[in-house]
């Protein structure tokens, strides 16, 4: 079993949706990210260079999401996954993206992808 580093309920504002009104107003999305990682070396050396820098990843995700527009949550999720895997050298991840309050009678609606 691999170790995980995670970011839970990262809230970011973006343009997302297919309806006209959704293209005019920024909406909040919630992001949960789990990144597989062997933390033995980082734990042994107690050095940031030997681990996944979740602060840098968080800043990168926020910048990407705020500066982009999406019609589908699937597109947003793929974009975040590509960014994390390619820029931050994460091999394997689980990503959950949701729109809180997007559906009446539901807390949120979203997608979960594994890459």
Secondary structure, DSSP 4 states (H G I P E B T S, - for coil): --EEEEEEEEEEEEEE-SSGGGGTS-EEEEEEEEEEE--HHHHHHT-GGGS--HHHHHHHHHHHHHH-EES-HHHHHHHHHHHHHHHS----EEEEEEEET-STTSSEEEEEEE-
